[in-house]
Amino acid sequence: MKAHIAVHRDFKIGTIDDRIYSAFLEHLGRAVYGGIYEPGHATADEDGFRGDVLELVRGLNAPLVRYPGGNFVSNYDWLDGIGPKNERPVRLDYAWKTTETNEMGTDEFIRWCRKAGTEPMLAVNLGSKGFTGALAMLEYCNHPGGSYWSDLRRKNGSAEPHNVRVWCLGNEMDGPWQMNHRTAHEYGRVANEVGRAMKVFDPTLELVACGSSNHNMPTYPAWEAEVLELAYDNVDYISLHQYWDNWDDDYLNFLAKSVPVDRYIQTISGVIDYVKAKRRSKHNVYISFDEWNVWYHTRKKGVSDGDGVNWAKAPSLLEDAYNFEDVLLVGCALNTFIRRSDRVRIACIAQLVNVIAPIMTQTGGPAWKQTIYYPYYYASLYGRGDALNVAVDVPTYDAKVADDVPYLDAAAVRSRDGATVAFFMVNRHPDEALAIDIDMAGFAPKSIAEHVLIAHPDLKATNTAAKPDRVSPRIGDGVSVIDGRVKGNLPPRSYHLVRVSV
């Protein structure tokens, strides 16, 4: 099977916002307690943060980490997580039916971010709380001093402002599972008023309004239209969320599930343009795809998302063991964000540690990279620069979720220094290799600077504490520069990073 690919030096989508390689961390299961925070662990530092986890997080170079939720935030009082730890209240979390000790809170999370080399993306509670609580939290985090809330932060040990730049105005408020779920009109009004006040405090803040929890919601896409009509000029992003499953164990259909994501982004981009035109606004709103991942493995095994945990403290919840098959879909999803980087400026893999995450830990034991760590790592490392338009001529197939799905999924990024072009490619075909022929018009390809291959004969192969490298990248071969073109063969069911020196 053959695949003809064409890129041109001057035909670019735009400069990628590095924040599409961000992540998400919620007070859920062992994401925080036993994940990033475990006092007494052999690698724990003076703040109780696991050093082995910090090292793996730093490797991903995630520009933002969204926190503290997620469903958790809609019944969370941020005041419970500040001040002396021995005076903090223990609360019941109604989102996941667990018990929250509040040992980790805003100040600790900011401290962890600084050590992890990332920036915080904080969510305010617009479910059970609202205007006053959001403004108090903003003042606590960002005002230098001389006011009640800023002086309280200083009293709590943080003399300098946290300077949080990106704020989420609630979470999934269209979802009836959310604490104090709201209609689009109710939410849009609150988001507008909170957003307007936050912009009075600092007009350079970036604010994210809640969009649909997924594109199967009955209110989609009318929710986005109504929320934006109410809040357009006081927000900077509308959020999208999407999780994928493979309940039917249908490989080709599973690998096709990145295609509807492209349509999802296109539809909401159209809604944004419609509202902008209707309001005669000069303001631009972009997309924050701030929850995305594969999520079904623990559910398929019958493990509860919250029912029956009996208000336990940091129970093992949503701890999906990712396999090689998931690598391919995650690679396709990241390619989609690159190709849509003109509209998607922030994207957060959900989540970061233990809970549907690229990093896993054992309490008191080791931490290791799940299979999906690798496509995320390579995209974050080499997917920074200018996204190029990629034309692909390759056979297609029809699946349940989409028709005309190309067997080759590809994205291309020209590095900031202009020295290389990185091709991220997934051969979806279950049996056949793809003979690729890349025409790099306007470039002068010299050699293959790097070729990384991720492949495994067992689609269901996972990484474990005992076998942490069962699915891992290796040096690829069979791709070279011949007569000014990039040619080679991509094995079936494989992920590739090919960096071309130009």
Wavefront OBJ file of the C-alpha trace (Angstrom):
o trace
v 0.000 0.000 0.000
v 1.307 3.446 -0.932
v 0.935 6.834 0.734
v 1.872 10.069 -1.043
v 2.428 13.031 1.291
v 3.041 16.649 0.358
v 4.070 19.630 2.461
v 5.238 23.063 1.357
v 7.517 25.405 3.247
v 5.173 28.358 2.755
v 1.869 26.585 3.398
v 1.523 26.587 7.146
v -1.459 26.360 9.461
v 0.172 28.664 11.986
v 2.515 28.751 14.928
v 1.589 26.116 17.495
v 0.759 27.253 21.013
v 2.942 25.016 23.193
v 0.067 24.726 25.648
v -1.621 22.079 23.503
v 0.773 19.717 25.336
v -0.649 20.468 28.774
v -2.127 18.114 31.366
v -4.838 17.801 34.012
v -4.707 16.821 37.682
v -7.833 16.378 39.797
v -8.478 15.463 43.405
v -9.647 12.032 42.316
v -8.471 8.590 43.375
v -4.687 8.464 43.705
v -3.923 11.313 41.311
v -2.844 13.638 44.116
v -2.479 11.456 47.226
v -0.168 8.600 46.311
v 0.428 10.212 42.928
v 2.240 13.534 43.126
v 2.088 13.742 46.937
v 3.242 10.949 49.224
v 5.118 11.998 52.364
v 7.267 9.152 53.590
v 7.979 7.799 50.118
v 11.643 7.049 49.537
v 11.854 9.815 46.920
v 9.656 12.375 48.713
v 11.087 15.865 49.220
v 10.559 18.285 52.114
v 7.059 19.094 50.803
v 6.027 15.457 50.486
v 6.190 15.504 46.668
v 7.364 12.279 45.036
v 10.682 12.928 43.325
v 10.321 10.028 40.901
v 6.989 11.433 39.694
v 8.402 14.944 39.418
v 11.172 13.597 37.183
v 8.694 11.891 34.846
v 6.481 14.986 34.731
v 9.434 17.236 33.930
v 10.259 14.932 31.031
v 6.895 15.724 29.439
v 7.557 19.479 29.588
v 3.851 20.236 30.013
v 3.338 24.021 29.838
v 0.166 23.982 32.000
v -1.458 21.643 34.498
v -5.170 22.186 35.091
v -6.279 21.786 38.753
v -8.162 20.873 41.026
v -10.904 19.571 38.733
v -12.826 18.292 37.043
v -16.035 17.212 38.695
v -14.343 17.687 42.057
v -14.258 21.479 41.722
v -18.031 21.971 41.580
v -18.390 21.218 45.295
v -14.927 22.329 46.410
v -14.221 25.231 48.743
v -10.675 26.371 48.036
v -10.511 27.840 51.558
v -10.424 24.289 52.922
v -7.008 23.812 51.303
v -5.099 26.792 52.694
v -3.500 27.563 56.056
v -1.956 25.166 58.605
v -2.540 21.574 57.503
v -3.502 20.417 60.979
v -6.348 22.942 60.996
v -7.804 22.071 57.592
v -11.209 20.363 57.580
v -11.815 16.870 56.253
v -14.691 16.972 53.748
v -16.769 14.518 51.770
v -16.305 14.793 48.004
v -19.715 14.292 46.411
v -18.318 14.050 42.877
v -16.425 10.785 43.462
v -17.909 9.740 46.841
v -14.564 9.854 48.597
v -13.109 11.682 51.608
v -10.891 14.704 50.979
v -8.273 15.478 53.645
v -7.219 18.797 52.076
v -3.549 18.137 52.773
v -2.921 19.427 49.265
v -4.378 22.783 48.371
v -3.714 25.850 46.252
v -0.374 26.879 47.764
v 0.994 23.333 47.696
v -0.098 22.827 44.107
v 1.606 26.057 43.012
v 4.762 24.916 44.809
v 4.565 21.557 43.028
v 4.123 23.311 39.653
v 7.284 25.335 40.183
v 9.224 22.168 40.950
v 7.682 20.330 37.986
v 8.574 23.117 35.551
v 4.964 23.878 34.645
v 2.391 26.614 35.205
v -0.957 26.318 37.009
v -4.299 26.482 35.218
v -6.747 26.891 38.085
v -10.481 26.180 38.041
v -12.948 28.107 40.186
v -16.121 26.591 41.583
v -19.156 27.908 39.711
v -21.339 25.036 40.907
v -21.916 25.280 44.653
v -19.980 28.562 44.896
v -19.818 31.528 42.554
v -18.869 35.170 42.113
v -17.502 36.024 45.571
v -15.482 32.838 45.970
v -13.910 33.137 42.518
v -12.816 36.730 43.080
v -11.443 35.905 46.529
v -9.383 33.050 45.113
v -8.043 35.281 42.328
v -7.068 37.998 44.791
v -5.442 35.429 47.085
v -3.352 34.057 44.224
v -2.437 37.146 42.238
v -2.596 40.341 44.311
v 0.820 41.337 45.684
v -0.356 42.426 49.133
v -2.207 45.011 51.169
v -5.637 43.388 50.927
v -7.331 40.775 53.095
v -6.914 37.840 50.735
v -3.417 38.689 49.499
v -2.200 39.242 53.054
v -3.675 35.885 54.012
v -1.572 34.253 51.289
v 1.500 36.006 52.647
v 0.623 34.842 56.154
v 0.353 31.300 54.800
v 3.947 31.425 53.578
v 3.772 32.717 50.004
v 5.152 36.250 50.044
v 5.136 36.642 46.270
v 1.936 36.407 44.184
v 1.324 33.081 42.463
v 0.558 35.000 39.242
v -1.841 32.418 37.803
v -2.575 33.451 34.228
v -5.167 30.922 33.021
v -8.459 30.311 34.874
v -11.295 27.879 34.154
v -14.766 29.221 34.915
v -16.116 25.997 36.374
v -16.191 22.517 34.851
v -18.674 20.659 32.625
v -21.591 22.738 33.835
v -23.766 21.229 31.082
v -23.476 17.795 32.728
v -26.390 16.696 34.955
v -23.805 14.718 36.988
v -22.204 18.025 38.055
v -22.863 19.396 41.540
v -25.364 22.231 41.031
v -25.632 21.683 37.280
v -26.810 24.762 35.378
v -28.611 25.494 32.139
v -26.686 27.269 29.394
v -28.424 30.548 30.226
v -27.758 30.249 33.951
v -24.130 29.325 33.413
v -23.511 31.885 30.683
v -24.754 34.702 32.918
v -22.552 33.623 35.838
v -19.504 33.036 33.617
v -19.933 36.481 32.071
v -20.194 38.283 35.394
v -17.292 36.391 36.977
v -15.233 36.832 33.825
v -15.978 40.554 33.655
v -14.882 41.050 37.267
v -11.722 38.984 36.793
v -10.859 41.124 33.754
v -11.368 44.253 35.871
v -8.762 42.858 38.256
v -6.400 42.029 35.375
v -7.426 42.328 31.702
v -4.492 40.112 30.632
v -5.898 37.023 32.368
v -7.000 34.189 30.081
v -10.403 32.741 30.950
v -11.927 29.446 29.839
v -15.703 29.050 29.669
v -17.312 25.615 29.846
v -18.372 24.125 26.547
v -20.069 20.775 26.064
v -18.751 17.879 28.121
v -18.635 15.926 24.855
v -20.156 16.087 21.393
v -22.812 13.500 22.278
v -24.505 15.788 24.796
v -28.127 16.535 23.806
v -27.449 20.264 24.232
v -24.443 20.262 21.864
v -23.737 22.618 20.065
v -26.544 24.925 21.202
v -24.885 25.108 24.637
v -21.750 26.710 23.202
v -23.768 29.176 21.153
v -25.861 30.386 24.105
v -22.943 30.539 26.547
v -20.815 32.494 24.082
v -23.621 34.891 23.199
v -23.833 35.740 26.900
v -20.115 35.805 27.754
v -18.168 36.190 24.499
v -16.257 39.391 25.192
v -15.238 38.354 28.716
v -13.796 34.917 27.950
v -10.873 33.797 25.807
v -11.555 30.083 25.325
v -14.423 27.619 25.207
v -13.588 24.194 26.591
v -14.120 20.859 24.827
v -13.826 17.420 26.448
v -13.684 13.975 24.854
v -12.865 10.443 26.001
v -12.619 7.353 23.813
v -13.333 3.687 24.421
v -13.109 0.368 22.636
v -15.917 -1.589 24.266
v -16.452 -3.659 21.114
v -12.763 -4.521 20.715
v -12.973 -3.217 17.155
v -9.447 -2.073 16.290
v -10.181 -0.143 13.086
v -13.211 1.593 14.560
v -11.213 2.525 17.655
v -8.434 4.038 15.558
v -11.049 6.014 13.600
v -12.263 7.823 16.721
v -9.879 10.716 16.221
v -11.790 11.666 13.055
v -14.954 12.893 14.855
v -12.669 15.000 17.063
v -11.704 16.980 13.985
v -15.399 17.522 13.200
v -16.029 18.509 16.847
v -13.352 21.208 16.630
v -14.619 22.378 13.248
v -18.198 22.671 14.495
v -17.315 24.684 17.593
v -14.999 26.872 15.520
v -18.035 27.659 13.395
v -20.088 28.487 16.481
v -17.346 30.843 17.682
v -17.250 32.577 14.289
v -21.036 32.877 14.233
v -21.193 34.512 17.658
v -18.272 36.797 16.875
v -20.029 37.979 13.712
v -23.386 38.344 15.444
v -21.853 40.478 18.201
v -19.759 42.498 15.715
v -16.826 41.748 18.008
v -13.111 42.155 17.329
v -12.322 39.774 20.172
v -11.049 36.273 19.343
v -12.109 33.175 21.276
v -10.169 29.944 20.871
v -10.627 26.341 21.970
v -9.251 24.787 25.139
v -9.511 21.004 24.697
v -8.762 20.584 28.374
v -9.841 16.968 28.934
v -9.026 14.176 26.498
v -7.821 10.585 26.671
v -8.758 6.947 26.290
v -10.984 5.904 29.200
v -12.700 2.545 29.489
v -10.302 -0.148 30.703
v -11.263 -0.144 34.395
v -14.925 0.307 33.529
v -14.756 -2.711 31.238
v -13.484 -4.745 34.194
v -16.451 -3.574 36.265
v -14.435 -1.276 38.532
v -16.541 1.549 39.936
v -16.047 5.228 39.156
v -17.227 6.083 42.664
v -20.213 3.954 43.668
v -19.371 1.634 46.528
v -16.108 3.253 47.619
v -17.756 4.219 50.927
v -16.116 7.619 51.251
v -12.614 6.140 51.295
v -9.505 8.318 51.288
v -7.654 8.281 47.955
v -8.960 4.909 46.737
v -7.739 3.372 43.491
v -10.149 4.798 40.914
v -9.979 5.032 37.122
v -6.516 3.463 37.032
v -6.595 2.336 33.417
v -3.664 0.215 32.284
v -2.964 1.509 28.789
v -1.936 -0.835 26.010
v -0.137 -0.511 22.692
v -3.407 0.013 20.818
v -3.975 3.163 22.881
v -0.606 4.540 21.737
v -1.909 4.697 18.185
v -5.131 6.548 19.011
v -3.351 8.986 21.343
v -0.864 9.637 18.534
v -3.747 10.375 16.144
v -5.391 12.697 18.694
v -2.193 14.686 19.137
v -1.883 14.934 15.352
v -5.410 16.356 15.262
v -4.506 19.072 17.764
v -1.445 19.963 15.667
v -3.500 20.146 12.480
v -6.137 22.272 14.275
v -3.647 24.437 16.140
v -5.082 27.531 14.488
v -8.158 27.072 16.717
v -6.951 24.828 19.570
v -4.562 26.808 21.751
v -4.725 24.696 24.930
v -5.198 20.939 25.334
v -4.833 18.876 28.505
v -4.392 15.128 28.605
v -6.575 13.735 31.381
v -5.109 12.991 33.692
v -1.429 13.132 34.621
v -0.746 10.511 37.326
v -2.531 7.217 38.157
v -6.047 8.314 37.106
v -6.390 7.580 33.344
v -2.834 8.818 33.092
v 0.494 8.460 31.275
v 2.297 8.000 34.616
v 1.563 5.262 37.157
v 2.803 4.697 40.688
v 2.678 2.110 43.416
v 2.096 3.538 46.865
v 5.447 3.187 48.576
v 6.857 1.689 45.382
v 8.049 2.664 41.911
v 6.675 5.010 39.271
v 6.701 4.128 35.579
v 5.686 5.315 32.132
v 2.475 3.960 30.685
v 2.420 3.229 26.964
v 0.684 6.523 26.126
v 3.484 8.506 27.783
v 5.564 8.162 24.634
v 3.439 9.777 21.892
v 2.675 12.603 24.321
v 6.394 12.969 25.082
v 7.485 13.095 21.436
v 4.748 15.527 20.422
v 5.633 17.819 23.326
v 9.342 17.602 22.538
v 9.234 18.041 18.756
v 5.751 19.408 18.037
v 6.707 23.011 18.772
v 7.060 25.456 15.932
v 4.970 25.952 12.798
v 2.270 23.424 11.914
v 2.394 22.695 8.189
v -0.481 21.790 5.914
v -0.173 18.092 5.100
v -1.828 16.600 2.022
v -2.087 12.816 2.191
v -3.126 10.549 -0.677
v -3.680 7.085 0.790
v -6.399 4.406 0.710
v -9.215 4.763 3.234
v -11.736 2.599 5.060
v -15.208 3.013 6.506
v -15.839 2.540 10.234
v -18.845 2.834 12.512
v -17.828 6.290 13.707
v -16.603 7.718 10.400
v -16.262 7.030 6.675
v -13.204 7.528 4.476
v -10.747 7.139 7.336
v -7.199 7.362 5.918
v -4.936 4.449 6.802
v -2.169 6.990 7.387
v -2.660 9.742 9.934
v 0.010 12.450 9.671
v 0.988 15.855 10.996
v 4.095 17.937 10.292
v 5.855 20.618 12.339
v 8.731 22.848 11.262
v 11.006 23.508 14.241
v 11.425 27.026 15.538
v 14.990 27.214 14.289
v 13.897 25.979 10.856
v 16.518 23.219 10.903
v 14.164 20.233 10.910
v 10.655 19.164 9.993
v 9.062 16.573 12.279
v 6.532 14.155 10.801
v 4.240 12.391 13.267
v 2.690 9.401 11.533
v 0.431 6.498 12.482
v -0.134 3.562 10.138
v -3.624 2.450 11.105
v -3.644 -0.561 8.774
v -3.847 -3.822 10.758
v -1.895 -5.938 8.246
v -0.125 -3.935 5.555
v 2.954 -1.750 5.555
v 2.732 1.691 3.989
v 5.275 2.787 1.425
v 5.557 6.533 2.032
v 6.779 9.127 -0.448
v 7.020 12.659 0.981
v 7.369 15.667 -1.306
v 8.810 18.557 0.753
v 8.331 21.444 -1.689
v 10.314 24.555 -0.823
v 12.568 22.592 1.481
v 15.865 20.902 0.712
v 15.754 17.695 2.751
v 19.252 16.552 3.660
v 18.986 13.513 5.901
v 16.928 11.751 8.556
v 17.925 13.377 11.846
v 15.891 10.915 13.900
v 13.399 8.118 13.391
v 11.479 6.810 16.392
v 9.221 3.772 16.068
v 6.683 2.415 18.535
v 5.310 -0.984 17.569
v 4.413 -4.231 19.311
v 2.994 -7.529 18.046
v 0.380 -7.562 20.825
v -2.160 -4.728 20.640
v -3.099 -5.374 24.272
v 0.457 -5.238 25.646
v 0.819 -2.944 28.684
v 3.627 -1.573 30.816
v 3.671 -2.609 34.482
v 5.843 -2.048 37.536
v 7.453 -5.420 36.833
v 7.803 -4.793 33.083
v 7.894 -1.002 32.658
v 9.476 -1.118 29.184
v 7.342 -3.781 27.537
v 5.978 -1.169 25.119
v 8.588 1.509 24.477
v 10.119 3.447 21.586
v 13.044 2.193 19.572
v 15.147 3.445 16.689
v 13.292 3.092 13.422
v 14.799 2.181 10.073
v 13.766 1.948 6.456
v 13.125 5.673 5.954
v 15.670 7.837 4.138
v 16.110 10.861 1.884
v 16.341 9.752 -1.762
v 16.649 12.245 -4.624
v 15.255 15.070 -2.517
v 12.244 13.104 -1.245
v 11.602 11.202 1.975
v 10.820 7.577 1.253
v 10.439 4.408 3.235
v 8.125 1.834 4.742
v 5.972 2.075 7.846
v 5.026 -1.309 9.340
v 1.339 -2.021 10.010
v -0.032 -0.832 13.351
v 2.837 1.532 14.120
v 3.619 5.019 15.427
v 6.478 7.077 13.964
v 8.354 10.276 14.595
v 10.548 11.099 11.595
v 12.634 14.256 11.880
v 14.090 15.473 8.600
v 17.065 17.864 8.468
v 16.407 20.638 5.932
l 1 2 3 4 5 6 7 8 9 10 11 12 13 14 15 16 17 18 19 20 21 22 23 24 25 26 27 28 29 30 31 32 33 34 35 36 37 38 39 40 41 42 43 44 45 46 47 48 49 50 51 52 53 54 55 56 57 58 59 60 61 62 63 64 65 66 67 68 69 70 71 72 73 74 75 76 77 78 79 80 81 82 83 84 85 86 87 88 89 90 91 92 93 94 95 96 97 98 99 100 101 102 103 104 105 106 107 108 109 110 111 112 113 114 115 116 117 118 119 120 121 122 123 124 125 126 127 128 129 130 131 132 133 134 135 136 137 138 139 140 141 142 143 144 145 146 147 148 149 150 151 152 153 154 155 156 157 158 159 160 161 162 163 164 165 166 167 168 169 170 171 172 173 174 175 176 177 178 179 180 181 182 183 184 185 186 187 188 189 190 191 192 193 194 195 196 197 198 199 200 201 202 203 204 205 206 207 208 209 210 211 212 213 214 215 216 217 218 219 220 221 222 223 224 225 226 227 228 229 230 231 232 233 234 235 236 237 238 239 240 241 242 243 244 245 246 247 248 249 250 251 252 253 254 255 256 257 258 259 260 261 262 263 264 265 266 267 268 269 270 271 272 273 274 275 276 277 278 279 280 281 282 283 284 285 286 287 288 289 290 291 292 293 294 295 296 297 298 299 300 301 302 303 304 305 306 307 308 309 310 311 312 313 314 315 316 317 318 319 320 321 322 323 324 325 326 327 328 329 330 331 332 333 334 335 336 337 338 339 340 341 342 343 344 345 346 347 348 349 350 351 352 353 354 355 356 357 358 359 360 361 362 363 364 365 366 367 368 369 370 371 372 373 374 375 376 377 378 379 380 381 382 383 384 385 386 387 388 389 390 391 392 393 394 395 396 397 398 399 400 401 402 403 404 405 406 407 408 409 410 411 412 413 414 415 416 417 418 419 420 421 422 423 424 425 426 427 428 429 430 431 432 433 434 435 436 437 438 439 440 441 442 443 444 445 446 447 448 449 450 451 452 453 454 455 456 457 458 459 460 461 462 463 464 465 466 467 468 469 470 471 472 473 474 475 476 477 478 479 480 481 482 483 484 485 486 487 488 489 490 491 492 493 494 495 496 497 498 499 500 501 502
